[in-house]
């Protein structure tokens, strides 16, 4: 008997009911368990950095942590972390509702909206102060330059995966690269890719221009302007006639531009590119072919290297020499351009088993296979890829573009030997993977009908040796300089003849300029003269100058020449020599107000004639005779003028001397008078003292003054007679004989200090009366004292 027999009852239930009960209980337990699981699963606990996105029909709802609670178990829910970004990270977020993107830049911690999802999280590109990144769109070739210091990340419109990012070390920029400086006397002319022209005038620095450098204020007082050259814009480099240096010899040979244009098609074409003309390689190339040196009429390509010129280049189709070709490269280089129907033959361009070839080539259309090709040989382009080469073997990889976009210029140098990767250079990258290679029997373009391309060739250079690393880098630097020059400057089309001296003008100088001239003219009487002088002029309106003429200096020079020839041909040579300044001044005044200059934005400042020289022997002889006569007359006049001046100076000197003598005599007379007065005063004082002492000495004997005076007079007379007697007997007397009568005069010396009166003289004369009493004379003398 079992535990439950069929007849057993449990809780009043038979076996059938028991089975049903157990089944129901099990079902309820399962349902309860499921319900429990559903309820438990609908309970959510969110941490601080968690988010729950709940879908309720077509609406999304976000629940952000920290949070705990019960949710509808029948709603779709997605648990996700909050968006956390470090300082070096950024994320691109898509809003599914509006289908728009936004960029979230770290550092960042935030919950996204319910309709948002993180598309991508990436690291920022960190740029130092001297670094920059070139962003090249692989689809359309557009470029964007971002410079440091900064952290670079995608914006909403960028797609870095569709771009090529080139990170480079920055160089200091000047007017020859990207940053342009215009001083206060300079006007720069910039043209953008749409052909629009912008004038940057340094004399007006307060004008705000696009891409102006806010921190690059000019140090010059009164003006100056600094700005960044806008993308795809270039400074117009104008080609002007150059008359800024004095002319040597007998003058300039004038070649009109129209004559050059109509000259024989066999004339040589010469590239005037400033970078090409200044380049000197340390190792002379065998072939140096520049597109500007090619003459498509004669199919002659002038070789700047040591080898022969290249002839019969075009074997099929036609080529065009131009700098404007489709494809939109960043540099407009003068190039030889052709399509798939054009075939070129360079012949045995690589003339030895050891060689180096450098080239500037690019795709110029939609057909892109090979450009420079030979038997099992290509250089630069293959299968639509750039910067690739095969020299009998794959010298580089051939599946990836080294230069992007595909239509960009490819500067490339490759050798038949040398260590990798420096055996092949593409721009600033060394890309060689295998060394060595074969020498093709000939180099062509589009010779193989299965490898044709739309092409443009700017330059090809070859050497008959493997260049060293430094020599190859020198060649690559030259090619890069050509590209940089073409990116910065746009050469203005010029019709100047090849014999015309030219100069390149990258900035218009608004200061006064000088143009020297030296040419032949004829006077009214058919005398040929060589005229030499200077024209002073200035550009006052740069916009008019650029729009009005392609050669302002040439226009000024030719106009001044025409003016002078017209003025001199209207007068005889004698009249010209006598009225030279008046004739030139009248011609200048008549020309100054002409609209010829104002229409070109030019001001004529002055016309100077420095010298004129006769050109035929008869005129030279006549002028020499005339000059000799005039010179002799001028010398004679000068001599006479000198003599007159000397004579006048002598007379003036005599007058001055006489005046000085008169002053001398007057001074001497005055001095003698003063001396006599002084001497008389001294002698009189001495005599007075003597008389006074005598009179005082005898006043006691003769109280009467009259008697004392009489006594003194007699004393004087007696002393005088004694002295005369002594002189008479000592032989000191002098006897004078007079022609009239027989007077005998005895001059007796005396030491009394004054002359004796006539009464002192002893005279004998026939019928003469006796002399007066000497005592009375002495008395008179004493009385005067």
C-alpha positions in Angstrom: 0.0 0.0 0.0 1.4 3.4 -0.9 1.3 6.6 0.9 -1.7 7.7 -1.1 -3.8 5.1 -2.4 -6.4 5.9 -5.0 -9.0 5.7 -2.3 -7.2 8.1 0.0 -8.5 11.6 0.5 -6.6 14.7 1.4 -8.4 17.7 2.7 -11.5 16.1 1.5 -10.2 16.0 -2.1 -9.8 12.9 -4.0 -6.9 12.2 -6.2 -8.2 14.1 -9.2 -8.9 17.2 -7.3 -5.5 16.9 -5.6 -3.8 16.8 -9.0 -5.8 19.9 -10.1 -4.9 21.7 -6.9 -1.2 20.9 -7.2 -1.3 22.1 -10.9 -3.0 25.3 -10.0 -0.7 25.9 -7.1 2.3 25.4 -9.4 0.9 27.7 -12.0 0.2 30.4 -9.4 3.7 30.0 -8.0 5.2 30.4 -11.5 3.0 33.3 -12.2 3.9 34.8 -8.8 7.5 34.2 -9.4 7.3 35.8 -12.8 5.4 38.7 -11.4 8.0 39.0 -8.7 10.8 38.9 -11.3 9.1 41.5 -13.4 8.5 43.7 -10.4 12.1 43.3 -9.3 13.4 43.9 -12.8 11.4 47.1 -13.0 13.1 48.4 -9.9 16.1 50.5 -10.8 18.9 52.0 -8.8 21.1 54.6 -10.6 24.5 55.7 -9.4 25.6 59.4 -9.6 27.1 58.9 -13.1 24.3 56.7 -14.6 21.3 57.6 -16.7 18.3 55.6 -17.7 16.6 56.4 -21.0 13.0 55.2 -21.2 11.1 55.0 -24.4 7.4 55.7 -24.0 5.9 55.3 -27.4 7.7 57.8 -29.6 9.0 59.8 -26.8 12.3 59.3 -24.9 12.5 60.2 -21.3 15.8 60.4 -19.4 16.2 59.6 -15.7 19.4 60.8 -14.2 21.1 59.4 -11.1 21.4 59.1 -8.3 17.9 57.7 -8.2 16.1 54.5 -7.0 12.5 53.5 -7.9 10.1 51.4 -9.7 9.6 51.8 -13.4 7.0 50.5 -15.8 8.3 47.0 -16.6 6.7 47.2 -20.1 8.7 50.3 -21.2 11.9 50.0 -23.1 14.8 51.2 -21.0 18.5 51.8 -21.7 21.0 52.3 -19.0 24.1 54.4 -19.9 26.9 56.3 -18.3 27.0 60.1 -18.2 29.3 61.8 -20.7 32.6 62.3 -19.1 35.5 63.9 -21.0 39.0 64.7 -20.0 40.6 68.1 -20.8 42.3 66.6 -23.9 39.1 65.0 -25.3 36.0 66.0 -27.2 32.9 64.2 -28.4 30.5 64.5 -31.3 26.9 64.1 -30.2 23.9 63.4 -32.5 20.4 64.5 -31.7 18.2 61.8 -33.2 15.1 63.8 -33.0 16.4 66.8 -35.1 19.3 64.9 -36.8 21.8 67.6 -35.8 25.2 67.3 -34.3 26.9 69.2 -31.6 30.5 69.0 -30.3 31.1 68.7 -26.6 34.5 69.8 -25.5 36.2 68.5 -22.3 36.7 68.8 -19.5 33.1 67.9 -19.3 30.7 65.9 -17.0 27.0 66.0 -17.9 24.0 63.8 -18.7 23.0 63.9 -22.3 19.4 64.5 -23.4 17.2 61.5 -23.9 17.3 61.9 -27.8 21.1 62.3 -27.9 23.8 59.7 -28.5 27.5 60.0 -28.6 28.8 59.3 -32.1 32.5 59.5 -31.4 34.9 60.4 -28.7 38.4 61.5 -29.8 41.5 63.1 -28.5 42.2 66.8 -29.3 45.2 67.8 -31.4 47.5 69.7 -29.1 49.3 72.5 -30.9 52.2 74.3 -29.3 52.9 78.0 -30.0 55.2 77.2 -32.9 53.0 74.5 -34.5 50.1 74.5 -37.0 47.9 72.0 -38.8 46.8 72.0 -42.4 43.4 70.4 -42.8 43.0 69.2 -46.4 39.5 68.0 -47.5 40.1 64.8 -49.5 36.9 65.3 -51.4 37.2 68.9 -52.7 40.8 69.8 -51.9 39.9 72.7 -49.8 42.5 73.6 -47.1 42.2 75.2 -43.7 45.2 76.2 -41.5 44.9 76.2 -37.8 47.8 77.7 -35.8 48.8 77.2 -32.2 48.9 77.5 -29.3 45.5 75.7 -28.9 43.8 72.3 -28.8 42.2 71.4 -32.1 39.0 69.4 -32.3 36.3 68.9 -34.9 33.5 71.4 -35.3 30.0 70.5 -36.4 30.8 70.6 -40.1 34.2 68.9 -39.9 34.9 65.3 -40.6 38.5 64.6 -39.7 38.1 61.1 -41.1 37.5 62.6 -44.6 40.5 65.0 -44.1 44.2 64.7 -44.2 45.8 66.4 -41.2 49.3 67.6 -41.7 50.9 68.9 -38.5 54.0 71.1 -39.0 56.4 73.3 -37.2 55.6 77.0 -37.8 58.2 79.4 -39.2 58.4 83.1 -38.6 56.3 84.8 -41.2 57.2 87.9 -43.2 56.0 89.6 -46.3 57.5 86.9 -48.5 55.3 84.1 -46.9 51.9 84.6 -45.3 52.1 87.7 -43.1 52.2 90.9 -45.2 53.4 94.2 -43.9 52.6 97.5 -45.7 54.4 100.6 -44.5 52.9 104.0 -44.7 54.2 104.6 -48.2 53.1 101.3 -49.6 50.0 99.9 -51.3 49.6 96.2 -51.8 47.3 94.7 -54.5 45.8 91.4 -53.6 43.6 89.2 -55.8 41.4 86.4 -54.6 40.5 83.2 -56.4 37.4 84.8 -57.9 39.5 87.6 -59.5 38.4 90.3 -57.1 41.1 92.9 -56.3 41.7 94.4 -52.8 44.0 97.3 -52.2 45.8 97.5 -48.8 47.0 101.0 -48.2 49.6 101.4 -45.4 49.0 105.2 -45.2 45.6 104.5 -43.7 46.2 102.1 -40.8 42.9 102.9 -39.1 41.0 101.1 -41.8 39.9 97.7 -40.6 40.6 95.0 -43.2 40.0 91.3 -43.3 42.7 89.2 -41.6 44.3 92.2 -40.0 46.8 91.4 -37.3 45.5 93.1 -34.2 48.9 92.8 -32.4 51.0 93.8 -35.3 50.7 97.5 -35.2 53.2 99.4 -37.3 56.2 100.9 -35.5 56.3 103.7 -38.1 54.8 107.0 -37.0 51.9 108.0 -39.2 51.0 104.8 -40.9 51.6 101.1 -41.6 49.4 98.0 -41.9 49.9 94.3 -41.1 47.6 91.6 -42.1 47.4 87.9 -42.9 47.1 87.0 -46.5 43.6 85.6 -47.0 43.3 82.0 -48.1 43.6 81.4 -51.9 44.5 85.1 -52.3 47.8 86.2 -53.8 49.7 89.5 -54.0 49.9 90.7 -57.6 53.5 90.9 -58.7 53.6 93.5 -61.4 56.2 93.7 -64.2 57.3 97.3 -64.9 59.9 98.8 -67.1 63.0 99.7 -65.1 64.5 103.1 -65.7 65.6 103.6 -62.1 69.4 103.4 -62.9 71.4 105.9 -65.0 71.8 104.7 -68.6 75.3 103.8 -69.8 76.6 104.2 -73.3 74.7 106.1 -76.0 71.2 105.5 -74.6 68.5 102.9 -74.6 67.4 101.1 -77.7 63.6 101.5 -77.7 61.7 98.3 -78.7 57.9 98.9 -78.7 55.8 96.1 -77.2 53.7 95.9 -80.4 56.8 95.2 -82.4 57.7 92.4 -80.1 54.3 90.9 -80.3 54.4 90.9 -84.1 58.0 89.6 -84.3 59.0 86.3 -85.9 57.6 83.2 -84.1 61.2 82.0 -84.0 62.0 84.5 -81.2 63.2 83.0 -77.9 60.8 82.7 -75.0 62.5 83.3 -71.7 60.9 82.7 -68.3 61.0 85.8 -66.1 60.1 84.1 -62.9 62.2 85.7 -60.1 62.8 82.5 -58.2 64.0 80.7 -61.4 66.3 83.5 -62.5 68.1 83.8 -59.1 68.6 80.0 -58.6 72.1 78.6 -58.8 72.6 74.9 -58.1 75.8 73.7 -56.5 75.8 70.9 -59.0 75.0 72.0 -62.5 72.1 70.0 -64.0 72.3 68.3 -67.4 68.8 69.3 -68.3 66.8 72.2 -66.7 63.5 72.7 -68.4 61.2 75.5 -67.2 57.8 75.9 -68.8 58.2 79.6 -69.3 61.2 78.9 -71.6 59.1 76.8 -74.1 58.1 78.2 -77.4 55.1 76.2 -78.7 55.4 77.7 -82.2 58.9 76.3 -82.8 58.5 73.4 -80.3 61.8 74.5 -78.9 62.4 74.2 -75.1 65.4 76.2 -74.0 67.6 74.2 -71.7 69.1 76.1 -68.7 71.4 73.2 -67.9 74.6 72.1 -69.6 73.0 69.9 -72.2 71.4 70.8 -75.5 68.0 72.4 -76.0 65.0 70.2 -76.4 63.4 70.1 -79.9 60.3 68.5 -81.3 58.8 68.0 -77.9 55.2 67.6 -79.1 54.8 64.5 -81.3 51.0 64.4 -81.2 48.2 66.8 -80.4 48.8 70.3 -79.0 49.9 71.9 -75.8 49.1 75.2 -74.1 51.6 77.3 -72.0 49.6 78.9 -69.2 49.3 79.3 -65.5 45.5 79.0 -65.5 44.5 75.4 -65.8 41.5 73.5 -64.3 41.7 71.6 -61.1 42.2 74.4 -58.6 45.8 73.9 -57.3 47.0 76.1 -54.5 49.8 77.5 -56.7 49.3 78.9 -60.2 52.6 77.9 -61.9 53.4 78.6 -65.6 53.2 75.1 -67.1 52.9 73.1 -70.3 49.5 71.6 -70.3 47.9 68.9 -72.4 45.2 66.3 -72.4 45.0 62.6 -73.2 45.4 63.3 -76.9 48.7 65.0 -76.4 52.0 63.0 -76.6 55.4 64.5 -75.6 58.8 63.0 -76.2 61.7 64.0 -74.0 64.0 61.5 -75.7 67.0 60.3 -73.8 66.4 62.6 -70.8 68.4 60.4 -68.4 71.7 60.1 -70.3 73.6 57.8 -67.9 73.1 54.8 -65.7 73.4 57.1 -62.6 70.9 59.8 -62.6 68.7 62.1 -60.5 65.4 63.6 -61.7 63.4 66.4 -60.1 60.0 67.5 -61.3 57.0 69.7 -60.7 54.0 68.0 -62.3 50.3 67.5 -61.6 47.1 66.0 -62.9 45.1 68.6 -64.7 41.8 66.8 -65.4 39.7 63.8 -64.8 41.9 61.2 -66.6 44.6 60.4 -64.1 47.1 57.6 -64.8 50.8 58.3 -65.5 52.5 61.6 -66.5 56.3 61.0 -66.8 56.6 57.5 -68.1 59.1 55.0 -69.7 59.4 51.3 -70.1 58.5 49.8 -66.7 59.2 53.3 -65.4 57.1 56.2 -64.0 57.8 59.1 -61.8 55.4 61.3 -59.8 52.0 59.8 -60.8 50.5 56.4 -61.3 46.9 55.1 -61.3 45.5 58.3 -59.9 48.0 58.4 -57.0 50.5 61.1 -56.4 54.1 61.1 -55.1 54.8 57.5 -56.3 57.6 56.1 -58.5 58.7 52.9 -60.2 62.2 52.8 -61.6 62.1 49.2 -62.9 60.8 48.2 -59.5 58.4 49.8 -57.1 60.7 52.3 -55.5 57.9 53.7 -53.4 54.5 52.5 -52.4 52.0 53.0 -55.2 48.6 52.7 -53.5 48.4 55.9 -51.3 48.5 59.6 -52.2 51.5 61.4 -50.7 50.3 64.7 -52.0 46.6 65.6 -51.5 44.3 66.6 -53.0 45.1 64.6 -56.2 45.1 67.7 -58.4 47.8 69.5 -56.4 51.3 70.1 -57.6 53.8 67.3 -56.8 57.4 68.4 -56.1 59.4 65.2 -56.4 63.1 64.2 -56.6 64.3 60.6 -57.2 67.6 58.9 -57.9 68.8 55.7 -59.4 70.8 55.0 -56.2 71.4 56.1 -52.6 70.1 54.9 -49.3 66.4 54.8 -48.5 64.2 56.6 -47.7 66.2 59.7 -48.8 66.7 58.4 -52.3 63.2 59.8 -53.1 61.8 63.0 -51.7 58.2 64.3 -52.1 58.0 67.8 -50.7 59.3 67.6 -47.1 58.8 63.8 -46.9 61.3 61.1 -47.7 59.3 58.2 -49.2 61.9 55.9 -50.8 61.3 52.2 -50.0 63.8 50.5 -52.4 67.1 51.8 -53.7 68.4 51.4 -57.3 66.6 51.3 -60.5 66.8 51.0 -64.3 67.5 53.7 -66.8 64.7 54.1 -69.4 65.6 54.4 -73.0 63.3 57.4 -73.3 60.9 59.4 -71.2 57.5 60.3 -72.6 54.1 61.7 -71.7 51.0 59.7 -72.9 53.1 57.4 -75.0 51.4 54.4 -73.6 47.7 54.7 -74.6 46.7 52.7 -71.6 48.3 55.1 -69.2 47.3 58.5 -70.5 46.5 61.6 -68.3 45.4 65.2 -68.4 48.7 66.8 -67.3 50.6 70.0 -66.4 54.4 70.2 -66.3 56.0 73.2 -64.7 59.6 72.1 -64.5 61.9 69.1 -65.0 65.6 69.0 -63.9 68.0 66.1 -64.4 71.6 65.3 -63.4 73.9 62.6 -64.7 74.8 61.4 -61.2 73.2 60.4 -57.9 72.9 63.7 -55.9 74.1 63.7 -52.3 71.5 64.2 -49.6 72.3 67.9 -49.3 72.3 68.5 -53.1 69.0 66.7 -53.4 67.6 68.8 -50.5 68.8 71.9 -52.3 66.8 71.0 -55.4 63.7 70.2 -53.3 64.0 73.5 -51.5 64.1 75.2 -54.9 60.9 73.5 -56.0 59.2 74.3 -52.7 60.2 77.9 -53.0 58.6 78.0 -56.5 55.4 76.7 -55.0 55.5 79.1 -52.1 56.2 82.0 -54.4 53.3 81.0 -56.7 51.0 80.6 -53.6 51.9 84.1 -52.4 52.3 86.1 -55.6 50.4 86.2 -58.9 52.5 87.5 -61.8 50.9 90.1 -63.8 50.7 89.5 -67.6 53.2 91.6 -69.4 53.7 92.6 -73.0 57.2 94.1 -72.5 59.8 93.2 -75.0 62.6 90.9 -74.0 65.2 93.7 -74.5 63.4 95.9 -72.1 64.9 96.2 -68.6 62.2 95.1 -66.1 61.7 95.0 -62.4 59.2 93.1 -60.3 56.9 95.3 -58.2 55.1 93.5 -55.3 54.3 96.7 -53.4 53.5 100.1 -55.0 55.6 102.8 -53.5 53.7 106.1 -53.3 56.8 108.2 -52.7 58.6 110.2 -55.4 60.4 108.0 -57.9 63.1 108.8 -60.5 63.4 107.5 -64.0 66.6 108.2 -65.9 66.7 108.7 -69.7 69.3 109.0 -72.4 68.2 109.2 -76.0 68.8 111.1 -79.3 66.8 114.1 -80.4 67.0 116.5 -83.4 66.6 120.2 -83.3 64.7 122.3 -85.8 67.8 122.8 -87.9 68.5 119.0 -87.9 71.2 118.9 -85.3 71.4 115.6 -83.6 71.9 115.7 -79.8 72.2 113.1 -77.1 69.9 114.2 -74.3 70.4 112.9 -70.8 68.3 113.7 -67.7 65.8 112.5 -65.1 62.0 112.4 -64.8 60.6 112.7 -61.3 57.1 111.3 -60.8 54.9 109.6 -58.1 51.8 107.4 -57.9 49.0 109.2 -56.1 46.2 106.8 -56.8 47.2 103.1 -56.8 43.8 101.9 -57.9 43.9 104.0 -61.0 47.5 103.1 -61.7 46.7 99.4 -61.6 43.5 99.7 -63.6 44.8 102.2 -66.0 48.1 100.7 -67.1 50.2 97.6 -66.8 53.4 99.6 -66.8 53.3 103.0 -65.1 57.0 103.7 -65.2 57.2 102.8 -68.9 54.3 105.1 -69.6 55.9 108.0 -67.8 59.2 107.4 -69.5 57.8 107.2 -73.0 55.6 110.2 -72.4 58.4 112.3 -71.1 60.6 111.2 -74.1 57.8 112.3 -76.5 57.4 115.6 -74.7 61.2 116.5 -74.8 61.5 115.4 -78.4 58.6 117.7 -79.4 59.9 120.7 -77.4 63.5 120.4 -78.8 62.5 119.7 -82.4 60.6 123.1 -82.4 63.7 125.2 -81.8 67.2 125.7 -83.4 70.2 124.4 -81.6 71.5 127.9 -80.7 68.1 128.9 -79.3 68.0 125.6 -77.4 71.4 126.2 -75.8 70.5 129.8 -74.9 67.0 129.1 -73.6 67.4 125.5 -72.3 65.8 126.0 -68.9 62.9 128.0 -70.3 62.2 125.5 -73.0 62.1 122.5 -70.6 60.1 124.5 -68.1 57.5 125.4 -70.7 57.3 121.8 -71.8 56.9 120.6 -68.3 54.1 123.1 -67.4 52.2 122.2 -70.6 52.5 118.5 -69.7 51.9 118.6 -66.0 48.1 119.2 -66.3 47.6 116.6 -69.0 45.0 114.0 -68.3 47.4 111.3 -69.5 48.9 111.2 -66.0 45.8 111.8 -63.9 44.0 109.0 -65.7 46.7 106.7 -64.6 46.8 108.0 -61.0 50.3 109.5 -61.6 51.7 112.9 -60.8 54.5 114.4 -62.9 56.8 116.2 -60.5 59.7 117.5 -62.6 61.6 117.1 -65.8 65.4 117.6 -65.6 67.9 117.8 -68.4 71.4 117.1 -67.0 73.4 117.2 -70.2 73.3 117.3 -74.0 75.9 116.1 -76.4 76.1 116.7 -80.2 76.3 113.5 -82.2 77.8 114.5 -85.7 81.4 115.8 -86.3 80.4 119.0 -88.0 78.2 120.1 -85.2 80.7 119.1 -82.6 83.4 121.2 -84.4 81.1 124.2 -84.6 80.0 123.9 -81.0 83.6 123.4 -79.9 84.5 126.7 -81.7 81.6 128.4 -80.2 82.3 127.0 -76.8 86.0 128.0 -77.1 85.1 131.6 -78.1 82.6 131.9 -75.2 85.1 130.3 -72.9 87.9 132.8 -73.9 85.5 135.7 -73.6 84.4 134.4 -70.2 88.1 134.0 -69.2 88.9 137.6 -70.4 86.0 139.0 -68.6 86.9 137.1 -65.5 90.5 138.4 -65.8 89.4 142.0 -66.3 87.0 141.6 -63.5 89.8 140.3 -61.3 92.1 143.2 -62.2 89.4 145.8 -61.5 88.7 144.2 -58.2 92.5 144.3 -57.4 92.7 147.9 -58.5 89.7 148.8 -56.4 91.1 147.1 -53.5 94.4 148.9 -53.9 92.7 152.3 -54.0 90.6 151.4 -51.0 93.8 150.4 -49.3 95.5 153.7 -50.2 92.6 155.7 -48.9 92.7 153.8 -45.7 96.4 154.3 -45.5 96.1 158.1 -46.0 93.4 158.2 -43.4 95.6 156.3 -41.0 98.6 158.7 -41.8 96.4 161.7 -41.0 95.4 160.1 -37.7 99.1 159.4 -37.1 100.2 163.0 -37.7 97.4 164.3 -35.6 98.3 162.0 -32.8 102.0 162.8 -33.1 101.3 166.6 -33.0 99.1 166.1 -30.0 101.8 164.1 -28.3 104.5 166.7 -29.1 102.2 169.4 -27.7 101.6 167.5 -24.5 105.3 166.7 -24.3 106.3 170.3 -24.7 103.7 171.5 -22.2 104.9 168.9 -19.8 108.6 169.8 -20.4 107.8 173.6 -20.1 105.9 173.1 -16.9 108.7 171.2 -15.4 111.5 173.7 -16.5 109.3 176.7 -15.4 108.8 175.1 -12.0 112.5 174.5 -11.6 113.3 178.2 -12.5 110.6 179.5 -10.3 112.0 177.5 -7.3 115.5 178.9 -8.1 114.3 182.5 -8.3 112.3 182.1 -5.1 115.2 180.8 -3.2 117.4 183.6 -4.5 115.0 186.3 -3.5 114.4 184.7 -0.1 118.1 184.5 0.5 118.8 188.2 0.0 115.6 189.6 1.5 117.3 190.4 4.7 120.0 192.4 2.9 117.5 194.0 0.5 114.1 194.1 2.0 112.8 195.9 -1.0 111.4 193.4 -3.5 112.2 195.5 -6.5 115.8 195.7 -5.6 116.0 192.0 -5.0 114.6 191.4 -8.5 117.0 193.8 -10.1 119.8 192.1 -8.3 118.7 188.7 -9.7 118.5 190.1 -13.2 122.0 191.5 -13.1 123.1 188.1 -11.7 121.6 186.3 -14.6 123.2 188.8 -17.2 126.6 188.4 -15.7 126.4 184.6 -15.7 125.4 184.7 -19.4 128.2 187.1 -20.4 130.7 184.9 -18.5 129.5 181.8 -20.4 129.6 183.6 -23.7 133.1 184.8 -23.1 134.2 181.3 -22.1 132.7 179.9 -25.3 134.3 182.6 -27.4 137.7 181.8 -26.2 137.3 178.0 -26.1 136.5 177.8 -29.9 132.9 176.7 -29.6 131.5 179.8 -31.3 130.0 179.4 -34.8 130.4 182.0 -37.6 127.7 182.2 -40.4 128.2 184.1 -43.6 125.0 185.5 -45.2 124.7 186.3 -48.9 123.2 189.7 -48.3 125.4 192.2 -46.6 128.2 191.2 -44.4 126.6 190.5 -41.2 128.7 188.4 -38.8 126.8 186.5 -36.2 128.4 184.8 -33.3 126.2 182.1 -31.8 127.5 181.7 -28.3 126.2 178.5 -26.6 124.7 178.9 -23.2 123.6 176.5 -20.5 120.8 178.7 -19.2 118.1 176.4 -20.8 116.4 179.0 -23.0 117.4 180.9 -26.2 118.9 184.4 -25.8 117.1 187.3 -27.4 118.5 189.0 -30.5 120.2 191.5 -28.3 122.6 188.7 -27.2 124.0 188.4 -30.8 127.1 190.3 -31.7 126.5 191.9 -35.0 128.6 194.1 -37.3 127.0 195.6 -40.3 127.7 198.7 -42.3 125.5 201.5 -41.3 123.8 199.3 -38.6 122.9 200.7 -35.2 124.3 199.4 -32.0 122.4 196.5 -30.3 120.1 197.3 -27.5 121.1 197.1 -23.9 121.3 193.4 -23.0 120.4 194.0 -19.5 116.9 195.3 -20.6 116.3 192.2 -22.7 117.2 190.0 -19.7 114.9 192.0 -17.5 112.0 191.4 -19.9 112.8 187.7 -19.9 112.8 187.6 -16.1 109.5 189.5 -16.0 107.9 186.9 -18.4 109.0 184.1 -16.0 
